[in-house]
Structures are given as structure tokens and as C-alpha cells.
């Protein structure tokens, strides 16, 4: 999976990934925060959620976005959480745009 050409989202309500093929994936910041898969948010053995969604403010924002090699980012959130890693493959595959959502609904996988 290629890296995005650009990531825009510090202190914004959406974090946008601009991909080399011209596609853009714009995630609501809170949706990304709630989808964190780190050990503090998901129980490691069972996969059961540990994060209470009501504990994440609607106004949560990315204070820091760091590259993790060429495969992922780590986000430092305004609620002081910063241990999750978001890989580019999943960010592209789970793109919330209507086109990608329609592809998934039809049983496909977005590019």
C-alpha cells in the first residue's frame, strides 16, 4: 500500500489522506479516535472493546501526526491518547467516502 501524498488534519474536525492515485479519504477525527486498536482501547486476547465511546469528546482533535515507517501513522489526540497506530492499508480500505462505501456494500474492496 502506498503512502499518502499528503495528510491534513492537525486540530481539525476531519483528517484527510490524499493518495497517489488522486483519491481522498476524509475521516471525522472522532471516528479515527474511536477506531483505535491499541491495547488500551481493545482487549488483547479477546478483542473486546475497552474504550468507552462516551469518554471521547465530540471535539477530539489530532494534536500530532507522526509517520511510523512507510506503513502507518501514530496520532497524538487532544484527549491525551497517543498509543494507537493507523496503517495506510486499513485507512484506504475503510475510506468513509460514498464511493468506497458503495464498493464495500457490493462486496468489493476499495483500491
VMD Tcl script that builds the backbone (N, CA, C; Angstrom):
set m [mol new atoms 333]
animate dup $m
set s [atomselect $m all]
$s set {name element resname resid chain x y z} {
  {N N UNK 1 A 0.844 -1.181 0.000}
  {CA C UNK 1 A 0.000 0.000 0.000}
  {C C UNK 1 A 0.880 1.232 0.000}
  {N N UNK 2 A 0.668 2.110 -0.952}
  {CA C UNK 2 A 1.484 3.326 -0.965}
  {C C UNK 2 A 1.123 4.278 0.169}
  {N N UNK 3 A 2.082 5.105 0.504}
  {CA C UNK 3 A 1.850 6.169 1.480}
  {C C UNK 3 A 0.979 7.244 0.846}
  {N N UNK 4 A 0.205 7.958 1.665}
  {CA C UNK 4 A -0.497 9.118 1.115}
  {C C UNK 4 A 0.515 10.186 0.705}
  {N N UNK 5 A 0.139 10.979 -0.296}
  {CA C UNK 5 A 0.982 12.105 -0.699}
  {C C UNK 5 A 0.909 13.226 0.326}
  {N N UNK 6 A -0.249 13.314 1.000}
  {CA C UNK 6 A -0.455 14.404 1.956}
  {C C UNK 6 A -1.448 13.951 3.020}
  {N N UNK 7 A -1.226 14.410 4.241}
  {CA C UNK 7 A -2.155 14.188 5.354}
  {C C UNK 7 A -2.444 15.553 5.956}
  {N N UNK 8 A -3.716 15.927 5.994}
  {CA C UNK 8 A -4.128 17.219 6.524}
  {C C UNK 8 A -5.119 16.967 7.646}
  {N N UNK 9 A -4.849 17.503 8.828}
  {CA C UNK 9 A -5.820 17.277 9.879}
  {C C UNK 9 A -5.463 17.750 11.266}
  {N N UNK 10 A -4.323 18.375 11.447}
  {CA C UNK 10 A -3.981 18.845 12.786}
  {C C UNK 10 A -5.019 19.849 13.275}
  {N N UNK 11 A -5.555 19.569 14.455}
  {CA C UNK 11 A -6.525 20.430 15.127}
  {C C UNK 11 A -7.784 20.678 14.302}
  {N N UNK 12 A -8.115 19.756 13.412}
  {CA C UNK 12 A -9.309 19.870 12.573}
  {C C UNK 12 A -10.306 18.777 12.910}
  {N N UNK 13 A -11.532 18.989 12.497}
  {CA C UNK 13 A -12.587 18.007 12.773}
  {C C UNK 13 A -12.500 16.798 11.852}
  {N N UNK 14 A -11.741 16.919 10.755}
  {CA C UNK 14 A -11.527 15.803 9.832}
  {C C UNK 14 A -10.046 15.660 9.542}
  {N N UNK 15 A -9.632 14.417 9.304}
  {CA C UNK 15 A -8.266 14.133 8.890}
  {C C UNK 15 A -8.360 13.566 7.479}
  {N N UNK 16 A -7.712 14.234 6.538}
  {CA C UNK 16 A -7.815 13.869 5.127}
  {C C UNK 16 A -6.497 13.291 4.635}
  {N N UNK 17 A -6.613 12.145 3.958}
  {CA C UNK 17 A -5.475 11.465 3.346}
  {C C UNK 17 A -5.618 11.615 1.836}
  {N N UNK 18 A -4.599 12.188 1.197}
  {CA C UNK 18 A -4.607 12.357 -0.257}
  {C C UNK 18 A -3.660 11.309 -0.832}
  {N N UNK 19 A -4.221 10.366 -1.603}
  {CA C UNK 19 A -3.484 9.208 -2.100}
  {C C UNK 19 A -2.856 9.490 -3.461}
  {N N UNK 20 A -1.802 8.750 -3.818}
  {CA C UNK 20 A -1.114 8.972 -5.096}
  {C C UNK 20 A -2.009 8.855 -6.336}
  {N N UNK 21 A -3.097 8.077 -6.246}
  {CA C UNK 21 A -3.986 7.919 -7.407}
  {C C UNK 21 A -5.030 9.036 -7.495}
  {N N UNK 22 A -4.938 10.036 -6.598}
  {CA C UNK 22 A -5.863 11.160 -6.626}
  {C C UNK 22 A -7.048 11.031 -5.689}
  {N N UNK 23 A -7.262 9.833 -5.131}
  {CA C UNK 23 A -8.385 9.639 -4.209}
  {C C UNK 23 A -8.098 10.346 -2.886}
  {N N UNK 24 A -9.147 10.823 -2.230}
  {CA C UNK 24 A -9.028 11.427 -0.901}
  {C C UNK 24 A -9.933 10.695 0.071}
  {N N UNK 25 A -9.400 10.365 1.225}
  {CA C UNK 25 A -10.161 9.744 2.310}
  {C C UNK 25 A -10.229 10.754 3.446}
  {N N UNK 26 A -11.426 11.232 3.759}
  {CA C UNK 26 A -11.601 12.220 4.826}
  {C C UNK 26 A -12.335 11.556 5.988}
  {N N UNK 27 A -11.633 11.353 7.075}
  {CA C UNK 27 A -12.188 10.728 8.264}
  {C C UNK 27 A -12.556 11.767 9.303}
  {N N UNK 28 A -13.750 11.703 9.880}
  {CA C UNK 28 A -14.014 12.531 11.054}
  {C C UNK 28 A -12.984 12.171 12.138}
  {N N UNK 29 A -12.404 13.168 12.779}
  {CA C UNK 29 A -11.367 12.915 13.787}
  {C C UNK 29 A -11.862 11.963 14.870}
  {N N UNK 30 A -13.063 12.165 15.351}
  {CA C UNK 30 A -13.583 11.314 16.425}
  {C C UNK 30 A -13.733 9.865 15.963}
  {N N UNK 31 A -14.128 9.649 14.716}
  {CA C UNK 31 A -14.243 8.289 14.188}
  {C C UNK 31 A -12.894 7.579 14.225}
  {N N UNK 32 A -11.829 8.275 13.828}
  {CA C UNK 32 A -10.499 7.666 13.903}
  {C C UNK 32 A -10.102 7.383 15.342}
  {N N UNK 33 A -10.362 8.330 16.224}
  {CA C UNK 33 A -10.019 8.117 17.641}
  {C C UNK 33 A -10.748 6.894 18.185}
  {N N UNK 34 A -12.033 6.743 17.856}
  {CA C UNK 34 A -12.818 5.604 18.345}
  {C C UNK 34 A -12.403 4.284 17.710}
  {N N UNK 35 A -11.731 4.344 16.564}
  {CA C UNK 35 A -11.321 3.113 15.888}
  {C C UNK 35 A -9.923 2.655 16.292}
  {N N UNK 36 A -9.341 3.285 17.287}
  {CA C UNK 36 A -8.013 2.902 17.760}
  {C C UNK 36 A -8.017 1.437 18.202}
  {N N UNK 37 A -6.984 0.701 17.788}
  {CA C UNK 37 A -6.880 -0.730 18.096}
  {C C UNK 37 A -5.746 -1.030 19.077}
  {N N UNK 38 A -5.272 -0.043 19.808}
  {CA C UNK 38 A -4.177 -0.283 20.746}
  {C C UNK 38 A -4.664 -1.095 21.949}
  {N N UNK 39 A -3.734 -1.565 22.753}
  {CA C UNK 39 A -4.068 -2.412 23.898}
  {C C UNK 39 A -4.865 -1.677 24.968}
  {N N UNK 40 A -4.811 -0.364 24.990}
  {CA C UNK 40 A -5.614 0.390 25.955}
  {C C UNK 40 A -7.071 0.521 25.501}
  {N N UNK 41 A -7.294 0.333 24.202}
  {CA C UNK 41 A -8.645 0.502 23.645}
  {C C UNK 41 A -9.330 -0.825 23.310}
  {N N UNK 42 A -8.549 -1.853 23.047}
  {CA C UNK 42 A -9.077 -3.179 22.696}
  {C C UNK 42 A -8.358 -4.215 23.549}
  {N N UNK 43 A -9.108 -5.103 24.176}
  {CA C UNK 43 A -8.511 -6.169 24.988}
  {C C UNK 43 A -7.725 -7.097 24.061}
  {N N UNK 44 A -6.462 -7.318 24.402}
  {CA C UNK 44 A -5.554 -8.023 23.502}
  {C C UNK 44 A -5.949 -9.461 23.207}
  {N N UNK 45 A -6.432 -10.192 24.182}
  {CA C UNK 45 A -6.729 -11.612 23.979}
  {C C UNK 45 A -8.091 -11.847 23.337}
  {N N UNK 46 A -9.094 -11.118 23.776}
  {CA C UNK 46 A -10.455 -11.371 23.290}
  {C C UNK 46 A -10.871 -10.445 22.158}
  {N N UNK 47 A -10.202 -9.294 22.032}
  {CA C UNK 47 A -10.603 -8.306 21.043}
  {C C UNK 47 A -11.790 -7.464 21.494}
  {N N UNK 48 A -12.198 -7.639 22.751}
  {CA C UNK 48 A -13.333 -6.885 23.284}
  {C C UNK 48 A -12.949 -5.417 23.462}
  {N N UNK 49 A -13.869 -4.518 23.147}
  {CA C UNK 49 A -13.560 -3.096 23.316}
  {C C UNK 49 A -13.374 -2.721 24.786}
  {N N UNK 50 A -12.375 -1.898 25.046}
  {CA C UNK 50 A -12.133 -1.356 26.381}
  {C C UNK 50 A -12.475 0.133 26.438}
  {N N UNK 51 A -12.437 0.780 25.295}
  {CA C UNK 51 A -12.691 2.217 25.220}
  {C C UNK 51 A -14.185 2.492 25.311}
  {N N UNK 52 A -14.563 3.325 26.257}
  {CA C UNK 52 A -15.951 3.769 26.383}
  {C C UNK 52 A -16.132 4.964 25.457}
  {N N UNK 53 A -16.949 4.814 24.388}
  {CA C UNK 53 A -17.111 5.917 23.438}
  {C C UNK 53 A -17.561 7.226 24.092}
  {N N UNK 54 A -18.291 7.139 25.190}
  {CA C UNK 54 A -18.751 8.369 25.844}
  {C C UNK 54 A -17.599 9.135 26.494}
  {N N UNK 55 A -16.436 8.474 26.644}
  {CA C UNK 55 A -15.282 9.155 27.241}
  {C C UNK 55 A -14.496 9.981 26.210}
  {N N UNK 56 A -14.833 9.839 24.947}
  {CA C UNK 56 A -14.135 10.575 23.883}
  {C C UNK 56 A -14.989 11.769 23.485}
  {N N UNK 57 A -14.497 12.977 23.720}
  {CA C UNK 57 A -15.307 14.159 23.392}
  {C C UNK 57 A -15.568 14.289 21.895}
  {N N UNK 58 A -16.698 14.858 21.563}
  {CA C UNK 58 A -17.037 15.120 20.159}
  {C C UNK 58 A -15.992 16.034 19.522}
  {N N UNK 59 A -15.337 16.834 20.330}
  {CA C UNK 59 A -14.373 17.813 19.827}
  {C C UNK 59 A -12.933 17.303 19.813}
  {N N UNK 60 A -12.722 15.989 19.960}
  {CA C UNK 60 A -11.361 15.446 19.963}
  {C C UNK 60 A -10.684 15.789 18.631}
  {N N UNK 61 A -9.405 16.168 18.723}
  {CA C UNK 61 A -8.637 16.571 17.547}
  {C C UNK 61 A -7.236 15.964 17.607}
  {N N UNK 62 A -6.614 15.827 16.449}
  {CA C UNK 62 A -5.228 15.373 16.378}
  {C C UNK 62 A -4.315 16.542 16.711}
  {N N UNK 63 A -3.517 16.391 17.755}
  {CA C UNK 63 A -2.529 17.412 18.113}
  {C C UNK 63 A -1.189 17.132 17.437}
  {N N UNK 64 A -0.995 15.867 17.064}
  {CA C UNK 64 A 0.278 15.440 16.470}
  {C C UNK 64 A -0.013 14.262 15.547}
  {N N UNK 65 A 0.624 14.215 14.394}
  {CA C UNK 65 A 0.527 13.071 13.488}
  {C C UNK 65 A 1.952 12.711 13.087}
  {N N UNK 66 A 2.385 11.518 13.478}
  {CA C UNK 66 A 3.754 11.073 13.214}
  {C C UNK 66 A 3.751 9.887 12.262}
  {N N UNK 67 A 4.672 9.890 11.298}
  {CA C UNK 67 A 4.847 8.733 10.426}
  {C C UNK 67 A 5.488 7.596 11.201}
  {N N UNK 68 A 5.025 6.393 10.944}
  {CA C UNK 68 A 5.617 5.181 11.501}
  {C C UNK 68 A 6.159 4.404 10.304}
  {N N UNK 69 A 7.432 4.587 9.999}
  {CA C UNK 69 A 7.998 3.994 8.794}
  {C C UNK 69 A 7.247 4.516 7.580}
  {N N UNK 70 A 6.992 3.618 6.622}
  {CA C UNK 70 A 6.253 3.993 5.427}
  {C C UNK 70 A 4.924 3.264 5.358}
  {N N UNK 71 A 4.435 2.788 6.518}
  {CA C UNK 71 A 3.220 1.974 6.506}
  {C C UNK 71 A 2.087 2.512 7.371}
  {N N UNK 72 A 2.344 3.501 8.229}
  {CA C UNK 72 A 1.318 3.903 9.193}
  {C C UNK 72 A 1.623 5.279 9.776}
  {N N UNK 73 A 0.645 5.762 10.548}
  {CA C UNK 73 A 0.814 6.970 11.342}
  {C C UNK 73 A 0.435 6.665 12.785}
  {N N UNK 74 A 0.939 7.483 13.671}
  {CA C UNK 74 A 0.523 7.470 15.066}
  {C C UNK 74 A 0.022 8.882 15.361}
  {N N UNK 75 A -1.135 8.953 16.008}
  {CA C UNK 75 A -1.762 10.248 16.267}
  {C C UNK 75 A -1.751 10.536 17.758}
  {N N UNK 76 A -1.321 11.729 18.116}
  {CA C UNK 76 A -1.439 12.226 19.479}
  {C C UNK 76 A -2.719 13.040 19.565}
  {N N UNK 77 A -3.685 12.547 20.308}
  {CA C UNK 77 A -5.015 13.156 20.365}
  {C C UNK 77 A -5.134 14.184 21.481}
  {N N UNK 78 A -6.091 15.076 21.333}
  {CA C UNK 78 A -6.329 16.119 22.331}
  {C C UNK 78 A -6.880 15.561 23.645}
  {N N UNK 79 A -7.320 14.284 23.654}
  {CA C UNK 79 A -7.748 13.664 24.912}
  {C C UNK 79 A -6.585 12.937 25.589}
  {N N UNK 80 A -5.363 13.222 25.117}
  {CA C UNK 80 A -4.104 12.702 25.663}
  {C C UNK 80 A -3.848 11.229 25.351}
  {N N UNK 81 A -4.571 10.649 24.422}
  {CA C UNK 81 A -4.299 9.284 23.984}
  {C C UNK 81 A -3.341 9.353 22.803}
  {N N UNK 82 A -2.324 8.479 22.794}
  {CA C UNK 82 A -1.380 8.533 21.672}
  {C C UNK 82 A -0.700 7.207 21.369}
  {N N UNK 83 A -1.299 6.093 21.765}
  {CA C UNK 83 A -0.615 4.813 21.559}
  {C C UNK 83 A -1.108 4.015 20.355}
  {N N UNK 84 A -2.112 4.505 19.653}
  {CA C UNK 84 A -2.630 3.754 18.507}
  {C C UNK 84 A -1.837 3.997 17.242}
  {N N UNK 85 A -1.764 2.971 16.402}
  {CA C UNK 85 A -1.118 3.060 15.098}
  {C C UNK 85 A -2.177 2.784 14.046}
  {N N UNK 86 A -2.244 3.629 13.042}
  {CA C UNK 86 A -3.232 3.521 11.968}
  {C C UNK 86 A -2.473 3.235 10.675}
  {N N UNK 87 A -2.611 2.002 10.145}
  {CA C UNK 87 A -1.833 1.684 8.947}
  {C C UNK 87 A -2.553 2.166 7.691}
  {N N UNK 88 A -1.757 2.509 6.694}
  {CA C UNK 88 A -2.296 3.097 5.471}
  {C C UNK 88 A -3.219 2.137 4.726}
  {N N UNK 89 A -2.901 0.845 4.742}
  {CA C UNK 89 A -3.751 -0.140 4.063}
  {C C UNK 89 A -5.177 -0.079 4.604}
  {N N UNK 90 A -5.326 -0.076 5.931}
  {CA C UNK 90 A -6.660 -0.037 6.533}
  {C C UNK 90 A -7.330 1.318 6.331}
  {N N UNK 91 A -6.558 2.387 6.396}
  {CA C UNK 91 A -7.135 3.718 6.185}
  {C C UNK 91 A -7.719 3.837 4.782}
  {N N UNK 92 A -7.030 3.286 3.801}
  {CA C UNK 92 A -7.552 3.335 2.431}
  {C C UNK 92 A -8.729 2.364 2.265}
  {N N UNK 93 A -8.587 1.163 2.788}
  {CA C UNK 93 A -9.624 0.135 2.649}
  {C C UNK 93 A -10.933 0.544 3.332}
  {N N UNK 94 A -10.843 1.268 4.432}
  {CA C UNK 94 A -12.030 1.658 5.198}
  {C C UNK 94 A -12.460 3.094 4.926}
  {N N UNK 95 A -11.995 3.660 3.839}
  {CA C UNK 95 A -12.334 5.038 3.478}
  {C C UNK 95 A -13.843 5.262 3.617}
  {N N UNK 96 A -14.244 6.324 4.327}
  {CA C UNK 96 A -15.668 6.549 4.559}
  {C C UNK 96 A -16.403 7.280 3.432}
  {N N UNK 97 A -15.730 7.578 2.316}
  {CA C UNK 97 A -16.414 8.317 1.246}
  {C C UNK 97 A -17.528 7.455 0.634}
  {N N UNK 98 A -18.532 8.086 0.029}
  {CA C UNK 98 A -19.657 7.343 -0.549}
  {C C UNK 98 A -19.241 6.317 -1.608}
  {N N UNK 99 A -18.250 6.634 -2.423}
  {CA C UNK 99 A -17.811 5.706 -3.469}
  {C C UNK 99 A -17.235 4.432 -2.851}
  {N N UNK 100 A -16.345 4.587 -1.882}
  {CA C UNK 100 A -15.734 3.419 -1.238}
  {C C UNK 100 A -16.763 2.639 -0.420}
  {N N UNK 101 A -17.681 3.350 0.236}
  {CA C UNK 101 A -18.741 2.670 0.995}
  {C C UNK 101 A -19.601 1.820 0.057}
  {N N UNK 102 A -19.895 2.314 -1.143}
  {CA C UNK 102 A -20.696 1.558 -2.111}
  {C C UNK 102 A -19.940 0.321 -2.593}
  {N N UNK 103 A -18.644 0.440 -2.804}
  {CA C UNK 103 A -17.836 -0.710 -3.215}
  {C C UNK 103 A -17.871 -1.787 -2.139}
  {N N UNK 104 A -17.716 -1.379 -0.863}
  {CA C UNK 104 A -17.758 -2.348 0.235}
  {C C UNK 104 A -19.139 -2.987 0.342}
  {N N UNK 105 A -20.201 -2.181 0.177}
  {CA C UNK 105 A -21.575 -2.697 0.274}
  {C C UNK 105 A -21.847 -3.732 -0.817}
  {N N UNK 106 A -21.175 -3.590 -1.955}
  {CA C UNK 106 A -21.350 -4.537 -3.065}
  {C C UNK 106 A -20.437 -5.752 -2.915}
  {N N UNK 107 A -19.692 -5.815 -1.800}
  {CA C UNK 107 A -18.830 -6.959 -1.543}
  {C C UNK 107 A -17.409 -6.799 -2.043}
  {N N UNK 108 A -17.064 -5.617 -2.519}
  {CA C UNK 108 A -15.718 -5.376 -3.019}
  {C C UNK 108 A -14.826 -4.738 -1.974}
  {N N UNK 109 A -13.587 -4.522 -2.373}
  {CA C UNK 109 A -12.602 -3.869 -1.518}
  {C C UNK 109 A -12.103 -2.647 -2.277}
  {N N UNK 110 A -12.239 -1.459 -1.704}
  {CA C UNK 110 A -11.733 -0.255 -2.388}
  {C C UNK 110 A -10.244 -0.374 -2.680}
  {N N UNK 111 A -9.816 0.240 -3.766}
  {CA C UNK 111 A -8.404 0.165 -4.199}
  {C C UNK 111 A -7.466 0.697 -3.153}
}
mol reanalyze $m
mol bondsrecalc $m
mol representation Tube
mol addrep $m
